[in-house]
């Protein structure tokens, strides 16, 4: 069984398309199809049900999927370990996290890491916390940065620090006169939320429901920068991390206020698979995260 065949199989399974798999692998669709057919012939089973617009895994393909991920991950891990050992600093680190962290936090971490270890490639994959968690579990990324707590077993969790959630509103909003925004102040306000499945939304929901206020969701947007623009345009209010609106707060583009009498906080962590052996480059990235992340959240 050829490793390239397995890698191609995984890419088709992840993208649901021979065309998109070819684009990601930078080969033709024909080459992808040939690799998959060769793997199917080797195994004696059909791995994909081919449809007009997409391909889906057959039962045999679903059985193969976790084994293929494990094989490819272990080979990549072996290469990284050997590269670290032989090259004294060469290697690769793959990191997954949410879009806001990728936009505001990771650039500083990666810049510092690259200034110390320029020969090591850093790959970043953005996604919601649930996607980052799954990518860490299945080996798509080496390290995941996400909100705690994490309930899944088989992971090593390193706490990185806490951040504060704040209420934001347009600059001419009535909240300008408030020192702190209370739960009752959300009554009747159109909410622009980042992701209703997120822990941040659950914190907001609990914050207002405990005061007997039912949130009125006007928009749900999967991009934090768009959330801020919608609020700045006067289309609603929202709840975001203070570090994500530093620039807008200083410029006076948004009203930014703490929540309740004691504030509302979240805890961030770095997760990795418990059974994996960290390479030297991965250990170095973890070290930079634990030392720098709290300052970047503050």
N, C-alpha and C positions, 0 to 999 in steps of 0.2 A: 504494500500500500504506500503510495507516494505522498510525501508530506504536502507537496503543492496541490495535489488533488483535494486533500482534506481542507487546506486553507481556502481553496476555491469553493468547496462545498459550504463552508461556514459563511463565506461572504454572500453567496446566493441565498442561504437561509436567513441571514440578517437583513438583506435588502429586499428579498422577495421578488427579485428580478435578475435575469441573466444580463440585461443591458446595464443596469445600475451596478451590478457586481463587476462587470468589465470596466466601467468608468472608475470604480474605486481601486481596482487592481491595475488599471492602466494597460489593459489588454483588450482585444476585440471580443465581441459577444460570441463569435464563433470559437475562439480559444477557450472561453469559459464553458461553452456547451461541450466541447471535446473533452475537457478535463472532467466534467461531471459524468459524461457517458463512460469514460474510461474507468472511473471509480465505481460506477454502477455495474460495469462488466466484471470488474475485479471482485466485487462483493456478491454478484449474482442477484441483485435486488434493485428495483426502481426506487430512487430516493426522493424524487420530486414529481408532483402532479402538475403537468404543464397546462396552464390555461392561457387565454388570450392576453390578458393584461398583467397577470402575475403568476408566480409559481408558489406552490405550497408543499410542505413536507408530507411525504407518505408516512405510514406507520413505521416502515423500516428507516426512513430518514430521521424520524423523531427519536428512534432508538439510538441511532448513530450519533446524533447531535452532541450529547454530553461527553461521549468518549472522544469525539473529534476536538472539542474545546479543550479537554484535559491534555490530549496528546500535543496539540499545537502550543498550548500554554507552557507545558513542561519543556518542549524543545526551545521555545523562546527564552525561558528562564535559564536553561543550560547555556545558551549562547551568551546571555547577559553576564552570567557568572564567569564564564571563560574570558569574555571580553574585559571585564573588570580586572581579572587576575593577570592576563597577558598584557593588556594595554595600559595598566596603571592609571585608570581614570576614564577609559572609554566605556561606553555602555548606553543604556536607554532607561528612561523612567517614563511611565505613562500614568497620567493623573486624570481622574474624573471629578467633576463638580458642577454645580448649578451655574446658569448664565451670569447671575449677579456677581458671584465669586470670581468667575473667569474674567469679568469686565473690570472689577474694582480691586481684587485682592491678589489673584494669581500673577498678574504682570510683575508686581514687585518681588514676589517669591521666586519666579522663574528668572528674573533679571539677576537677582543676587546669586542664585544657584549657577547660572550660566557664567557669571563673572568669576566664579571659583573653579568651575568644572566645565570649561568650554568644549571639551571633546564629547560630552555626554548629551545625547539628544533627549529633549523633553517633549512628550506628546500629550496634548490636552484634549479631552473629550467632554463637551458640555452636555448637560441633561438635567432633568429634575432629580430630586433626591432619590426617588424610587428607582429611577434609571441608573443613577450612579451606584446605588447599592447593588443592583442586579449585575451591573458590569464588573463590579469588584468581586462579587461572588463567582461569576462565571469566568473570570480571568481576562476580560476584555481590557481592563486597566489594572495596574499594580496597586494603586492607592486611590482611595476615594475620600473626598472632603465633603461632609454633609452634616446636617443637624442631628443632634442626639435627642432622645435615646435611640439606639438601634437594638432591636430585639433578636435579630437573626443570630444563630450560633455559627461557629466556625470562623469567627472574625476576631481580630485583635483591634481594640478601640483605644485610641489615644486622644484625650481631651485637649482641645486647642485653645479654648477660651469662650467668653460670653460676649454677646453684643446686645444692644438695646434697640427695641422696636419703637418707632415714633409715628405719630399721626402727621400726615401731610395734607395740605389744602392749598387752593389758589391764593395768591398773595393778597387779594382783596376780600378774603373770606372772613366770616364773623369770628373764626377761631383766632384771628390776629390779636384779639383783646384778651385771650386766655393765656395763663401761664402753663397750665396743664390741661389736657383733654381728658374728660371723664367718659365713662361708658355711656351715660345719658346724652352726651353731646353728639353721639352718632345717630340718635333718633331722627328719622326723616332725611338723613344724608344719603345721597347716592354713592355707593361704594364701588371703587375700581379695584378689583382684586387681582393678584398675580397668578394664583393657581388655587382653586378651591380644594384640591387634594393635599395641599402642602400643610406642613406643621404650622407655618406662620398664620394661615387662615384659621386653623383650629384654635390657635391661641387667641386670635381676634374674636372668633365666635364665642369662645368661653368667656372672654372678658366682657362682651356686651350682653350675652344671654344671662349671665349671673346677675346683671343689673335689671333684667326684665326688658331689655332692648333687643328687638329683632332686626338684624342687618338687612338693608335693602340693596341688593347687588345690581348695579347698573351695567357693569362690564366685567368680563373675565378675560385677561390678556396674559399670554405666555411669555411676554418680554418686559422686563422691569423698566427699561428705558421708555418703552411705550406707555407704561403705567404712569410714570412721572410726567410725561408730556400731556397725557389726557387730564391729569389733575391740574397741571399748570394752565391748561386751556379752559378750566372752569367746569369740567364735565363730571366732577365728583371729588371724593376724598379717598384716602387710602392709608395703608399701614405698611411701612418699609423699615429696613435697618437704617440706623442713623448714618453709618458709614457710606451708604449708597446715595445719600442726598447731601453730602458735605458741600459740594460745589454749588448746588442750587440754594442751599441755606445761606451760604456766604454771599451769593449774588442777590439774594432777596427774591428769587424767582418763585419760591414756595414758602408757605407757612409751615414750620416744623416745630412740633410740640411733643414733650414727653407724655406718657399715658398714665392716668390714675395717680394715686398718692405715692406709690413706690416704684413706678415704672414697670415695663414689661420686657423680659429678657429671654434670650435663647442661648443654648450651648452648642458649640461646634466641635466636631471631632474628625479625626483622620482614621480611616478603617483600612485594613488589609487582611488577606486570608491567613488564617492561623497556621496552616500547614506549609506555607511558602517560606523559603529561605531568602531573606532580603539580600540583594547585592550591595556592594559598597556604595554605589551611586544612589540606590534607593534609600539606604540608611542616611546618607548625607542630605537627601531631600527631606526626609522625615525630620531630621535635626533642625533644618532651617525653618520648616513649618512650625515646629513646637516653640522655637525661640522668637520668630517674627510675627506669627499670626495674631497673638494677643494685642500687639501694638497696632496692627493694621485694623483690628476691630474697634479699638478704643475711639 
